[in-house]
Amino acid sequence: MNDLTHAKILIVGGSSGIGAATAQAFAARGAQITIASRNQAKLDTVANSIGSSVRTVVLDTTDDVAVSAFFSNAETFDHVVISAAQTPGGPVRQLALDDAYAAMNSKFWGAYRIARVVSIKAGGSLTFVSGYLSGRPSKSSVLQGAINAALEALSRGLALELSPVRVNTVSPGLIATPLWSKLSDEARQSMYDNAAARLPAQVVGQAEDIANAIVYLASTPYATGSTVLVDGGASIA
């Protein structure tokens, strides 16, 4: 695998959860990290926890002007990871259209906006984070499945268009991240336990599991156009 020492990495959505774990994983391999999100305080917390020189950027991926302005002056990166998204969900006939549009705008169009303007060196990589609902839909999360499937299709097409930049997707299952912090401790643990009991892996995923897959794709020159499932076996259970 390629040496990541001094590689320039941009992680959009790097202020919590999978993005923060990915920043930690790349930093541990000697990379130079830039993390971006909408919240400066959260960015500072992650940067301080890494303990090395980490650049932070406040960026709203739903803002066309802000995205274009940032990347018009940004450096060329070796690897870019996009895990930022806010996707309100629920049954299609109950989810307000404004919330549905916002979910698509955040996760799909946010990634699209960045992909069309970011500068990545030849042989470098762009990695999206989707979700296993793209292949194993849920009747209560139809939109999330559709967005994830669209993101994976975008990745495969971009792997052709942007070559020799490599484009891949990591598709997680249920991951224990701050996304679930609104639940009570008891309700959250019950959800994790019930989910783990249904999975072949018998455990709920951790953000570090997804970060490992992202680093693998970035550092493997032969990997492009791929969607890597890291879901504990949820897609086959």
Summary of the structure (lengths in Angstrom):
residues: 237
radius of gyration: 17.0
end to end distance: 31.7
largest distance: 49.2
contacts: 811
relative contact order: 0.15
helix: 45%
strand: 20%
